[in-house]
Amino acid sequence: MDNNLKKSYLAKLASQLNDLDKKLDELKAKAASSAGTVKAEYEKTIDELRGKRKEAEEHLQKLKAASKEGWKELKNGTKKALDSISKSIDNAIRKFKK
């Protein structure tokens, strides 16, 4: 894989993580303004999402350090991890907008 292509892809993934962080911050703000069981649900969901976010960050770090041979395999795993957390966050936002 071309080094510039790898850098570009890594920058794209880092941007996606930043977007996910913003969405998590949105959920945190909503949790802070909630009470009772709704607040507890928010906090539980946020904790789960933080775990997934950490996993995605770990995938990204491995991808940064990957050789040309390992890049392709790690790239797919990292994309799946980011897609999974993104979907989970979007689902949580939709759930709590009700």
NUBADO-778735 format. One record per residue: x negated, z, y of N, C-alpha, C, CB in turn. Coordinates in nm, 3 decimals, padded with zeros to 5 digits. Atoms other than C-alpha are relative to their C-alpha. Glycine has a CB too. Example, Ala and Ser with C-alpha at 12.3 -4.5 7.8 and 13.67 -1.06 7.14 Angstrom:
2
     n_x     n_z     n_y    ca_x    ca_z    ca_y     c_x     c_z     c_y    cb_x    cb_z    cb_y
 -00.089  00.000 -00.119 -01.230  00.780 -00.450 -00.090  00.000  00.120  00.099  00.125  00.003
  00.082 -00.006 -00.119 -01.367  00.714 -00.106  00.077  00.073  00.109 -00.041 -00.142  00.046
***
This chain:
98
     n_x     n_z     n_y    ca_x    ca_z    ca_y     c_x     c_z     c_y    cb_x    cb_z    cb_y
 -00.085  00.000 -00.118  00.000  00.000  00.000 -00.089  00.000  00.123  00.096  00.122  00.001
  00.072  00.010 -00.126 -00.126 -00.090  00.343  00.006  00.134  00.074  00.058 -00.113  00.087
  00.009 -00.130 -00.067 -00.242  00.215  00.540  00.096  00.008  00.119 -00.142  00.025  00.046
 -00.092  00.000 -00.114 -00.040  00.113  00.848  00.145  00.013 -00.045 -00.017 -00.127  00.082
 -00.136 -00.011  00.055  00.272  00.075  00.637  00.027  00.143 -00.043  00.019 -00.097 -00.120
 -00.014 -00.139  00.042  00.212  00.420  00.491  00.021  00.090  00.122 -00.123  00.046 -00.081
 -00.014 -00.081 -00.122  00.167  00.571  00.839  00.137 -00.019  00.062 -00.108 -00.038  00.101
 -00.131  00.030 -00.057  00.482  00.399  00.960  00.111  00.069 -00.080  00.024 -00.152  00.003
 -00.100 -00.063  00.086  00.681  00.525  00.661 -00.001  00.151  00.017 -00.024 -00.038 -00.146
  00.011 -00.145 -00.019  00.549  00.879  00.704  00.059  00.043  00.134 -00.148  00.044 -00.010
 -00.057 -00.031 -00.132  00.643  00.872  01.073  00.152 -00.005 -00.007 -00.053 -00.099  00.107
 -00.146  00.012  00.016  00.994  00.758  00.978  00.056  00.124 -00.071  00.036 -00.128 -00.080
 -00.046 -00.118  00.074  01.028  01.044  00.728 -00.010  00.126  00.085 -00.080  00.017 -00.129
  00.014 -00.116 -00.089  00.898  01.297  00.979  00.111  00.001  00.104 -00.138 -00.002  00.070
 -00.111  00.011 -00.095  01.157  01.171  01.227  00.132  00.042 -00.065  00.011 -00.145  00.054
 -00.121 -00.041  00.072  01.428  01.214  00.965  00.004  00.152 -00.016  00.006 -00.069 -00.138
  00.004 -00.146  00.011  01.314  01.573  00.909  00.035  00.065  00.133 -00.139  00.047 -00.047
 -00.034 -00.054 -00.133  01.334  01.635  01.284  00.150 -00.010  00.026 -00.078 -00.075  00.110
 -00.145  00.016 -00.016  01.689  01.497  01.287  00.075  00.103 -00.083  00.043 -00.142 -00.040
 -00.063 -00.100  00.086  01.778  01.725  00.997 -00.013  00.139  00.061 -00.062 -00.003 -00.141
  00.019 -00.130 -00.066  01.632  02.021  01.183  00.100  00.019  00.113 -00.145  00.013  00.054
 -00.098 -00.008 -00.108  01.857  01.942  01.479  00.140  00.030 -00.055  00.002 -00.132  00.081
 -00.130 -00.025  00.062  02.160  01.934  01.252  00.009  00.143 -00.052  00.026 -00.100 -00.114
  00.002 -00.139  00.046  02.057  02.266  01.097  00.016  00.095  00.118 -00.131  00.031 -00.076
 -00.016 -00.082 -00.120  02.026  02.410  01.447  00.145  00.002  00.047 -00.092 -00.053  00.112
 -00.143  00.009 -00.036  02.381  02.289  01.516  00.082  00.095 -00.087  00.051 -00.145 -00.014
 -00.071 -00.090  00.091  02.503  02.474  01.208 -00.031  00.146  00.033 -00.037 -00.030 -00.146
  00.039 -00.137 -00.036  02.308  02.787  01.310  00.077  00.047  00.123 -00.152  00.009  00.026
 -00.074 -00.034 -00.122  02.475  02.780  01.653  00.146  00.028 -00.033 -00.012 -00.113  00.104
 -00.139 -00.023  00.039  02.816  02.751  01.495  00.015  00.130 -00.077  00.052 -00.117 -00.084
 -00.003 -00.125  00.076  02.736  03.037  01.259 -00.007  00.119  00.095 -00.117  00.006 -00.101
  00.017 -00.111 -00.095  02.629  03.256  01.550  00.129  00.028  00.077 -00.113 -00.032  00.098
 -00.124 -00.018 -00.075  02.962  03.199  01.723  00.120  00.027 -00.091  00.026 -00.122  00.085
 -00.108 -00.025  00.096  03.165  03.263  01.407  00.003  00.148 -00.037 -00.018 -00.088 -00.126
 -00.013 -00.139  00.044  03.285  03.585  01.253  00.054  00.004 -00.142  00.093  00.080  00.094
 -00.060 -00.027  00.131  03.382  03.731  00.918 -00.047 -00.092 -00.110  00.146 -00.010  00.010
  00.034  00.080  00.116  03.397  03.516  00.610 -00.053 -00.138  00.037  00.121 -00.015 -00.089
  00.050  00.131 -00.044  03.340  03.194  00.803 -00.149  00.010  00.031  00.080 -00.051  00.124
  00.140 -00.020 -00.033  03.013  03.331  00.936 -00.082  00.016 -00.128 -00.018  00.123  00.091
  00.070 -00.019  00.127  02.913  03.439  00.585 -00.017 -00.133 -00.074  00.076  00.099 -00.089
  00.009  00.132  00.062  02.989  03.089  00.454 -00.106 -00.084  00.068  00.135 -00.072  00.006
  00.103  00.072 -00.076  02.780  02.934  00.731 -00.139  00.046 -00.042  00.020  00.021  00.152
  00.132 -00.054  00.029  02.489  03.164  00.658 -00.045 -00.035 -00.142 -00.001  00.150  00.018
  00.033  00.037  00.138  02.502  03.097  00.283 -00.039 -00.148 -00.007  00.120  00.029 -00.094
  00.027  00.144 -00.001  02.515  02.722  00.343 -00.134 -00.029  00.068  00.113 -00.076  00.071
  00.126  00.021 -00.074  02.231  02.738  00.596 -00.119  00.042 -00.086  00.001  00.079  00.133
  00.109 -00.044  00.088  02.013  02.935  00.352 -00.028 -00.103 -00.109  00.035  00.136 -00.063
  00.017  00.103  00.103  02.074  02.675  00.081 -00.066 -00.125  00.058  00.136 -00.036 -00.063
  00.055  00.119 -00.064  01.996  02.393  00.322 -00.145  00.021  00.042  00.084 -00.038  00.122
  00.140 -00.029 -00.034  01.677  02.563  00.438 -00.090 -00.018 -00.122 -00.014  00.145  00.055
  00.076  00.019  00.124  01.561  02.568  00.077 -00.023 -00.148 -00.030  00.072  00.066 -00.117
  00.012  00.143  00.023  01.631  02.198  00.040 -00.092 -00.064  00.104  00.138 -00.067  00.004
  00.085  00.052 -00.107  01.463  02.131  00.374 -00.147  00.028 -00.031  00.040  00.063  00.138
  00.136 -00.037  00.037  01.153  02.315  00.253 -00.051 -00.091 -00.110 -00.006  00.148 -00.045
  00.038  00.091  00.109  01.148  02.104 -00.064 -00.033 -00.139  00.056  00.113 -00.010 -00.104
  00.024  00.131 -00.059  01.171  01.786  00.143 -00.133 -00.001  00.076  00.116 -00.038  00.095
  00.128 -00.011 -00.072  00.881  01.903  00.361 -00.117 -00.001 -00.098 -00.004  00.129  00.086
  00.105 -00.002  00.102  00.674  01.973  00.048 -00.023 -00.139 -00.057  00.036  00.098 -00.112
  00.013  00.138  00.046  00.747  01.621 -00.078 -00.076 -00.084  00.102  00.140 -00.062 -00.027
  00.066  00.076 -00.106  00.638  01.479  00.256 -00.149  00.032  00.004  00.065  00.030  00.136
  00.142 -00.038 -00.001  00.311  01.675  00.246 -00.074 -00.062 -00.119 -00.014  00.154 -00.004
  00.061  00.063  00.117  00.239  01.548 -00.106 -00.017 -00.150  00.022  00.084  00.026 -00.127
  00.005  00.143 -00.027  00.316  01.196  00.007 -00.115 -00.032  00.095  00.132 -00.048  00.059
  00.110  00.020 -00.095  00.070  01.228  00.296 -00.135  00.001 -00.072  00.002  00.108  00.109
  00.126 -00.015  00.071 -00.204  01.328  00.052 -00.015 -00.096 -00.118 -00.014  00.142 -00.048
  00.000  00.084  00.119 -00.116  01.072 -00.215 -00.097 -00.118  00.011  00.139 -00.052 -00.026
  00.083  00.120  00.009 -00.352  00.800 -00.328  00.092 -00.122 -00.008 -00.096  00.008 -00.124
 -00.079  00.122  00.013 -00.242  00.440 -00.346  00.080 -00.001 -00.130 -00.091 -00.123  00.006
 -00.066  00.001  00.131 -00.158  00.488 -00.713  00.120  00.095 -00.005 -00.099  00.039 -00.108
 -00.107 -00.098  00.004  00.056  00.797 -00.660  00.106 -00.019  00.106 -00.056  00.135  00.013
 -00.089  00.020 -00.114  00.222  00.675 -00.343  00.140 -00.044 -00.040 -00.059 -00.103  00.094
 -00.130  00.058  00.035  00.500  00.471 -00.502  00.092  00.103 -00.065 -00.018 -00.121 -00.093
 -00.080 -00.101  00.071  00.619  00.748 -00.733  00.044  00.111  00.095 -00.080  00.060 -00.117
 -00.034 -00.107 -00.094  00.606  01.015 -00.463  00.094 -00.048  00.110 -00.128  00.058  00.062
 -00.086  00.058 -00.105  00.771  00.785 -00.209  00.146  00.009 -00.043 -00.039 -00.147  00.029
 -00.139 -00.003  00.050  01.084  00.759 -00.424  00.053  00.143 -00.005  00.009 -00.064 -00.138
 -00.042 -00.140  00.006  01.097  01.135 -00.483  00.026  00.059  00.137 -00.104  00.083 -00.072
 -00.016 -00.050 -00.137  01.054  01.209 -00.114  00.127 -00.056  00.062 -00.122 -00.036  00.086
 -00.121  00.061 -00.054  01.326  00.964 -00.017  00.125  00.065 -00.059  00.001 -00.151 -00.027
 -00.114 -00.065  00.065  01.563  01.120 -00.271  00.022  00.140  00.056 -00.020  00.007 -00.153
 -00.012 -00.136 -00.055  01.489  01.469 -00.139  00.058 -00.003  00.140 -00.137  00.071  00.001
 -00.053  00.010 -00.136  01.552  01.365  00.221  00.145 -00.046  00.001 -00.085 -00.096  00.083
 -00.139  00.048  00.008  01.868  01.176  00.129  00.092  00.113 -00.045  00.011 -00.120 -00.096
 -00.080 -00.109  00.053  01.994  01.478 -00.063  00.029  00.105  00.108 -00.070  00.065 -00.119
 -00.023 -00.102 -00.103  01.943  01.726  00.220  00.083 -00.056  00.114 -00.134  00.054  00.054
 -00.079  00.061 -00.106  02.081  01.484  00.475  00.148 -00.002 -00.037 -00.049 -00.143  00.029
 -00.138  00.004  00.048  02.396  01.439  00.268  00.060  00.141 -00.001  00.008 -00.063 -00.141
 -00.047 -00.139  00.006  02.425  01.816  00.216  00.030  00.054  00.140 -00.103  00.089 -00.069
 -00.022 -00.047 -00.138  02.391  01.887  00.588  00.123 -00.067  00.059 -00.123 -00.028  00.088
 -00.117  00.071 -00.052  02.643  01.619  00.680  00.129  00.053 -00.062 -00.012 -00.151 -00.026
 -00.117 -00.059  00.066  02.886  01.760  00.423  00.033  00.137  00.057 -00.022  00.011 -00.152
 -00.023 -00.134 -00.057  02.840  02.111  00.562  00.059 -00.011  00.139 -00.131  00.080  00.004
 -00.053  00.018 -00.136  02.900  01.991  00.917  00.147 -00.041 -00.006 -00.083 -00.105  00.078
 -00.140  00.042  00.014  03.219  01.812  00.809  00.087  00.115 -00.048  00.010 -00.118 -00.097
 -00.076 -00.112  00.055  03.333  02.116  00.611  00.035  00.101  00.108 -00.078  00.067 -00.112
 -00.022 -00.104 -00.100  03.294  02.353  00.903  00.069 -00.052  00.125 -00.132  00.062  00.038
 -00.075  00.053 -00.115  03.453  02.116  01.156  00.150  00.014 -00.022 -00.037 -00.148  00.024
 -00.144 -00.012  00.030  03.785  02.166  00.980  00.058  00.123  00.065  00.023  00.006 -00.150
***
